[in-house]
Amino acid sequence: MRRVTNRTVKVSITIPLNIFNHLEAHLSYDQSRSAFISNAIEDKLADAHFTLEDFSRMEILEHLQYKYDKDSPEDVLIQALLALH
C-alpha cells in the first residue's frame, strides 16, 4: 500500500455565490475544484512573505508585546521601548 506524504483534510468554507459561479464557469468538467482552490491558496501564501523591513519599529514592538508573559524581562524591555514613542 502506498502512503500519501501530504495528506489532505476536508474543510468547509463559505464564499459569495458570484465567486462560486465564476469558479464553476472557469473550471472544465475534469478539473478539480479542490486542486484549484489549494493552488490559489498556495500562490497567495507564497506572495505573503514579509521581512522585518516591511514593518515599522512600532508595529514590531506592538506585535511583540503580546508574545511574552507579563512582567517577564522581555515584556519589561518591550514596554520600556514602547514608552519612548
N, C-alpha and C positions, 0 to 999 in steps of 0.2 A: 504494500500500500504506500502511495506517495504522500508525504507530508507537505502541507502548504506552509511556506516560510513567512508569508504575510497574510495572516488570517483576516477575514472580513467581519464586520459587525453590522447588524441591521439597525438602522436609525429611522426615525420618523420625523419629517420636517414639514413645516407649513410655508408655502410660498404663494404669492399672488397668482390668481388664475391667469392673468395675461402673460406672466413669465412662464408658467407651465405650458400654456398653449404655444408660446413662441418656441419653447424647447421641443415640444412634440412635433411642430412643423419643421424644425431644424434636423431632427434625427430621422434616419431612414428606418425601415421596418426591422432590419437586422442589427441596428446599433443599440448598444446597451445604455439606458438612461443612467444607471448606477455608475458605469465607467465614465460617462461624460461628466457627471457631477463630481466624481472623485478627481478626475483630471483637472477640472476647473478649480476645485479647492486647492489641489496641489500647486497649480500655477499661481493662484492668489497668495498662498503662503510663501512661495519662493520669492515673490516680489516684496514680501513684507520684512525683509532682513534690514534691521536698523543697526547703526553703530552709535556709540555714545555721542559722537559729533552731531547726530541728528537731534539731540535734546539739549536744552539749556541746563546750566548748573542747577537752577531752581527746580526744574522738572525732575532731575535725577534725585535731588535731595528729598523732594516730596514723595517720590516713589519709595526711596529707602526708609523713610520714617515709619513705614508700616511693616518693614521686613524684620526688624529686631524687637526683642522683648523690651517693654517699657522699663526705663531706668538702667538698661544694660549699658556698658561702656560705649558701644556703637550708637545706641539711641541718644545718649548724652551728647556725644560728639555731633551727631546729625542735628539735634535740637539747637546746639550752640551755633552751628553753621547757618541754620535757618534763621536764627535770631539776628544774624549780621545783615540780612537782606531787608 
